[in-house]
Amino acid sequence: MTQTNETLALGIAQALYDKQAEAIRILDVRGISTVTDICVIASGTSAPHLKALQKATQSYLKSDTDLRYRTSGESDSGWVLLDAFNVVVHIFAPEAREYYDIEALWTGAKEIPFTPNNP
């Protein structure tokens, strides 16, 4: 099942939400970034929570049989990145998110609204 970039990002955001990720944002960086179209950014509360968020994202990405992705970083470092080429997912510990302030890189990006589906 191949999805549009926006649908993929929204699905990832829902998977993160379902595992209690915090401060989820989806930024459309087309025209700003030369490496990706959409960034999904979320926070976890601890290294085990970051790992759970990473696994939830990987499970969602694996559900699309045509999709390839790679992972960088470890949950213990406070930052995990999952790169699905047109959609990049950043999962941060709150301190790392504040320190790297990745959202500032994308000033001017359009935010894609995300309304979670509650089970």
ChimeraX commands (.cxc) that place a marker at each C-alpha (Angstrom):
marker #1 position 0.00,0.00,0.00 radius 0.5
marker #1 position 1.75,3.16,-1.18 radius 0.5
marker #1 position 0.73,6.37,0.56 radius 0.5
marker #1 position 1.21,10.05,-0.17 radius 0.5
marker #1 position 3.90,11.76,1.90 radius 0.5
marker #1 position 1.30,13.64,3.93 radius 0.5
marker #1 position -0.77,10.51,4.59 radius 0.5
marker #1 position 2.39,8.66,5.62 radius 0.5
marker #1 position 3.36,11.47,8.02 radius 0.5
marker #1 position -0.13,11.54,9.54 radius 0.5
marker #1 position -0.05,7.76,10.00 radius 0.5
marker #1 position 3.33,7.99,11.71 radius 0.5
marker #1 position 2.02,10.74,13.96 radius 0.5
marker #1 position -0.93,8.54,14.92 radius 0.5
marker #1 position 1.40,5.60,15.68 radius 0.5
marker #1 position 3.47,7.93,17.89 radius 0.5
marker #1 position 0.34,9.28,19.58 radius 0.5
marker #1 position -0.88,5.75,20.28 radius 0.5
marker #1 position 2.36,5.19,22.24 radius 0.5
marker #1 position 1.87,8.46,24.15 radius 0.5
marker #1 position 4.41,10.61,22.34 radius 0.5
marker #1 position 4.31,14.26,23.35 radius 0.5
marker #1 position 4.40,17.52,21.37 radius 0.5
marker #1 position 3.89,15.87,17.97 radius 0.5
marker #1 position 4.37,18.23,15.04 radius 0.5
marker #1 position 4.30,17.64,11.31 radius 0.5
marker #1 position 6.15,20.20,9.20 radius 0.5
marker #1 position 5.94,20.47,5.42 radius 0.5
marker #1 position 9.48,21.52,4.51 radius 0.5
marker #1 position 9.11,21.31,0.73 radius 0.5
marker #1 position 10.84,24.31,-0.78 radius 0.5
marker #1 position 12.87,24.81,2.42 radius 0.5
marker #1 position 14.74,21.51,2.68 radius 0.5
marker #1 position 16.70,19.89,-0.11 radius 0.5
marker #1 position 16.72,16.48,1.59 radius 0.5
marker #1 position 13.11,15.71,2.52 radius 0.5
marker #1 position 9.52,16.87,2.09 radius 0.5
marker #1 position 8.02,16.38,5.55 radius 0.5
marker #1 position 9.40,16.19,9.09 radius 0.5
marker #1 position 7.54,14.54,11.93 radius 0.5
marker #1 position 8.84,15.61,15.33 radius 0.5
marker #1 position 7.85,14.11,18.67 radius 0.5
marker #1 position 9.11,13.74,22.22 radius 0.5
marker #1 position 9.32,10.80,24.58 radius 0.5
marker #1 position 9.79,10.90,28.33 radius 0.5
marker #1 position 12.65,8.42,28.83 radius 0.5
marker #1 position 15.04,6.17,26.92 radius 0.5
marker #1 position 12.61,3.21,27.14 radius 0.5
marker #1 position 9.79,5.46,25.91 radius 0.5
marker #1 position 11.94,6.66,22.99 radius 0.5
marker #1 position 12.64,3.03,22.11 radius 0.5
marker #1 position 8.91,2.22,22.20 radius 0.5
marker #1 position 8.20,5.23,19.96 radius 0.5
marker #1 position 10.93,4.10,17.57 radius 0.5
marker #1 position 9.48,0.58,17.41 radius 0.5
marker #1 position 5.97,1.92,16.82 radius 0.5
marker #1 position 7.26,4.07,13.95 radius 0.5
marker #1 position 9.19,1.18,12.47 radius 0.5
marker #1 position 6.13,-1.08,12.65 radius 0.5
marker #1 position 4.07,1.55,10.88 radius 0.5
marker #1 position 6.72,2.04,8.19 radius 0.5
marker #1 position 6.98,-1.73,7.67 radius 0.5
marker #1 position 3.23,-1.87,7.05 radius 0.5
marker #1 position 3.89,-0.14,3.69 radius 0.5
marker #1 position 5.51,-2.90,1.65 radius 0.5
marker #1 position 7.02,-0.51,-0.92 radius 0.5
marker #1 position 8.66,1.72,1.67 radius 0.5
marker #1 position 12.32,1.68,2.62 radius 0.5
marker #1 position 13.78,3.56,5.55 radius 0.5
marker #1 position 16.88,3.76,7.72 radius 0.5
marker #1 position 17.40,4.53,11.38 radius 0.5
marker #1 position 20.10,6.62,13.04 radius 0.5
marker #1 position 20.73,7.25,16.72 radius 0.5
marker #1 position 19.89,5.32,19.85 radius 0.5
marker #1 position 17.19,5.88,22.41 radius 0.5
marker #1 position 19.88,6.26,25.10 radius 0.5
marker #1 position 21.31,9.26,23.21 radius 0.5
marker #1 position 18.03,11.17,23.46 radius 0.5
marker #1 position 17.49,11.40,19.69 radius 0.5
marker #1 position 16.40,8.81,17.15 radius 0.5
marker #1 position 15.94,9.61,13.48 radius 0.5
marker #1 position 14.00,7.46,11.02 radius 0.5
marker #1 position 14.56,8.48,7.42 radius 0.5
marker #1 position 11.95,7.32,4.93 radius 0.5
marker #1 position 13.43,9.72,2.35 radius 0.5
marker #1 position 10.40,11.95,1.71 radius 0.5
marker #1 position 9.36,11.80,5.37 radius 0.5
marker #1 position 11.89,12.09,8.19 radius 0.5
marker #1 position 10.92,11.34,11.79 radius 0.5
marker #1 position 12.76,12.89,14.74 radius 0.5
marker #1 position 12.04,11.37,18.16 radius 0.5
marker #1 position 13.61,13.33,21.01 radius 0.5
marker #1 position 13.98,13.33,24.73 radius 0.5
marker #1 position 12.70,16.76,25.87 radius 0.5
marker #1 position 16.20,18.01,26.75 radius 0.5
marker #1 position 17.62,16.99,23.37 radius 0.5
marker #1 position 14.68,18.56,21.54 radius 0.5
marker #1 position 15.23,21.82,23.36 radius 0.5
marker #1 position 19.00,21.70,22.82 radius 0.5
marker #1 position 18.90,20.95,19.08 radius 0.5
marker #1 position 15.83,23.14,18.47 radius 0.5
marker #1 position 15.27,21.42,15.15 radius 0.5
marker #1 position 12.00,23.27,14.60 radius 0.5
marker #1 position 14.00,26.49,14.29 radius 0.5
marker #1 position 15.67,25.02,11.20 radius 0.5
marker #1 position 12.29,24.93,9.53 radius 0.5
marker #1 position 11.04,28.42,10.35 radius 0.5
marker #1 position 8.52,29.25,7.67 radius 0.5
marker #1 position 7.49,25.62,7.13 radius 0.5
marker #1 position 3.78,24.98,6.89 radius 0.5
marker #1 position 2.48,22.90,9.78 radius 0.5
marker #1 position 0.29,20.00,8.73 radius 0.5
marker #1 position -2.58,19.71,11.22 radius 0.5
marker #1 position -2.71,16.46,13.16 radius 0.5
marker #1 position -5.85,15.46,15.02 radius 0.5
marker #1 position -5.35,12.11,16.72 radius 0.5
marker #1 position -7.88,9.34,16.42 radius 0.5
marker #1 position -8.67,8.17,19.92 radius 0.5
marker #1 position -9.28,4.42,20.20 radius 0.5
marker link #1:1,2 radius 0.2
marker link #1:2,3 radius 0.2
marker link #1:3,4 radius 0.2
marker link #1:4,5 radius 0.2
marker link #1:5,6 radius 0.2
marker link #1:6,7 radius 0.2
marker link #1:7,8 radius 0.2
marker link #1:8,9 radius 0.2
marker link #1:9,10 radius 0.2
marker link #1:10,11 radius 0.2
marker link #1:11,12 radius 0.2
marker link #1:12,13 radius 0.2
marker link #1:13,14 radius 0.2
marker link #1:14,15 radius 0.2
marker link #1:15,16 radius 0.2
marker link #1:16,17 radius 0.2
marker link #1:17,18 radius 0.2
marker link #1:18,19 radius 0.2
marker link #1:19,20 radius 0.2
marker link #1:20,21 radius 0.2
marker link #1:21,22 radius 0.2
marker link #1:22,23 radius 0.2
marker link #1:23,24 radius 0.2
marker link #1:24,25 radius 0.2
marker link #1:25,26 radius 0.2
marker link #1:26,27 radius 0.2
marker link #1:27,28 radius 0.2
marker link #1:28,29 radius 0.2
marker link #1:29,30 radius 0.2
marker link #1:30,31 radius 0.2
marker link #1:31,32 radius 0.2
marker link #1:32,33 radius 0.2
marker link #1:33,34 radius 0.2
marker link #1:34,35 radius 0.2
marker link #1:35,36 radius 0.2
marker link #1:36,37 radius 0.2
marker link #1:37,38 radius 0.2
marker link #1:38,39 radius 0.2
marker link #1:39,40 radius 0.2
marker link #1:40,41 radius 0.2
marker link #1:41,42 radius 0.2
marker link #1:42,43 radius 0.2
marker link #1:43,44 radius 0.2
marker link #1:44,45 radius 0.2
marker link #1:45,46 radius 0.2
marker link #1:46,47 radius 0.2
marker link #1:47,48 radius 0.2
marker link #1:48,49 radius 0.2
marker link #1:49,50 radius 0.2
marker link #1:50,51 radius 0.2
marker link #1:51,52 radius 0.2
marker link #1:52,53 radius 0.2
marker link #1:53,54 radius 0.2
marker link #1:54,55 radius 0.2
marker link #1:55,56 radius 0.2
marker link #1:56,57 radius 0.2
marker link #1:57,58 radius 0.2
marker link #1:58,59 radius 0.2
marker link #1:59,60 radius 0.2
marker link #1:60,61 radius 0.2
marker link #1:61,62 radius 0.2
marker link #1:62,63 radius 0.2
marker link #1:63,64 radius 0.2
marker link #1:64,65 radius 0.2
marker link #1:65,66 radius 0.2
marker link #1:66,67 radius 0.2
marker link #1:67,68 radius 0.2
marker link #1:68,69 radius 0.2
marker link #1:69,70 radius 0.2
marker link #1:70,71 radius 0.2
marker link #1:71,72 radius 0.2
marker link #1:72,73 radius 0.2
marker link #1:73,74 radius 0.2
marker link #1:74,75 radius 0.2
marker link #1:75,76 radius 0.2
marker link #1:76,77 radius 0.2
marker link #1:77,78 radius 0.2
marker link #1:78,79 radius 0.2
marker link #1:79,80 radius 0.2
marker link #1:80,81 radius 0.2
marker link #1:81,82 radius 0.2
marker link #1:82,83 radius 0.2
marker link #1:83,84 radius 0.2
marker link #1:84,85 radius 0.2
marker link #1:85,86 radius 0.2
marker link #1:86,87 radius 0.2
marker link #1:87,88 radius 0.2
marker link #1:88,89 radius 0.2
marker link #1:89,90 radius 0.2
marker link #1:90,91 radius 0.2
marker link #1:91,92 radius 0.2
marker link #1:92,93 radius 0.2
marker link #1:93,94 radius 0.2
marker link #1:94,95 radius 0.2
marker link #1:95,96 radius 0.2
marker link #1:96,97 radius 0.2
marker link #1:97,98 radius 0.2
marker link #1:98,99 radius 0.2
marker link #1:99,100 radius 0.2
marker link #1:100,101 radius 0.2
marker link #1:101,102 radius 0.2
marker link #1:102,103 radius 0.2
marker link #1:103,104 radius 0.2
marker link #1:104,105 radius 0.2
marker link #1:105,106 radius 0.2
marker link #1:106,107 radius 0.2
marker link #1:107,108 radius 0.2
marker link #1:108,109 radius 0.2
marker link #1:109,110 radius 0.2
marker link #1:110,111 radius 0.2
marker link #1:111,112 radius 0.2
marker link #1:112,113 radius 0.2
marker link #1:113,114 radius 0.2
marker link #1:114,115 radius 0.2
marker link #1:115,116 radius 0.2
marker link #1:116,117 radius 0.2
marker link #1:117,118 radius 0.2
marker link #1:118,119 radius 0.2
view
